[in-house]
Amino acid sequence: MPLFVDGYNLIFAASRKLPGFNIVHTETARDNLLSLLAKYKSLHAERIMVFFDGGPEAAHLPRRTMIRGLDVLFSNPGVDADDDIKYTVSHDDNPRGIRVITSDNAIRVFVERCGATVTDSGEFLNSLQETLKEHSLPQDEPMEKYEGGAAGEMDYWLKVFGTDEPKEKPPKK
């Protein structure tokens, strides 16, 4: 199911819960949000469209672009991203197949009338954090397990690839 994300609305929800989402630093907050959503997308392989207001802070950015596999849209000057979300949902071939992420009641009412599903930004943020936490490294395993080989492993692979001579190990400091 494609996700249509009310970008600044989700950033505002994240600003209450996560570091790096200071709404005063919108470009940094936007980049942090796109990073989180890209990680989420890599686990769910869903199409994600993120809508942002295109005001003066985004004037130097293209109106529509792909960033980290996400379809990112900035509204035209003088047009609210809310209007872009409503327009895109109402003109989609299958609005019932769309999930909109927003806490904005006007968007919620409009897109639900079109048949789309709506998830509150705070609720989505909680599920996003849980999803990413579930797919991180296990807490009870040492990080060393994922960093380099075990003792003697290098000697084994040197034998497999044609030499019985282990390379000289650097002296310990």
KAQUI-V590707 format. One line per field, one symbol per residue. ss: DSSP state (H for helix, E for strand, C for the rest). psi: psi as a letter, one per 20 degrees, with the letter a starting at -180 (. if undefined). A space follows every 10 residues. Layout:
ss: ???
psi: ???
This chain:
ss: CEEEEEHHHH HHHHHCCCCC CCCCCHHHHH HHHHHHHHHH HHHHCCCEEE EECCCHHHCC CCCEEEECCE EEEECCCCCC HHHHHHHHHH CCCCHHHEEE ECCCHHHHHH HHHHCCEEEC HHHHHHHHHH HHHHCCCCCC CCHHHHCCCC CCHHHHHHHH CCCCCCCCCC CCC
psi: pqpopnghgh ggghhihqqj loihmhgggg ggghgghggg hhhikqpppp pqpkahhjhi qqgprpokjq opppqqpipq hghggggggh jqhmhijqpp oqjohggggg hhhiiqqppq gggggghggg ghghjrqphj pqhhhjnarr pihggghhgh kjpioqqpqq qq.
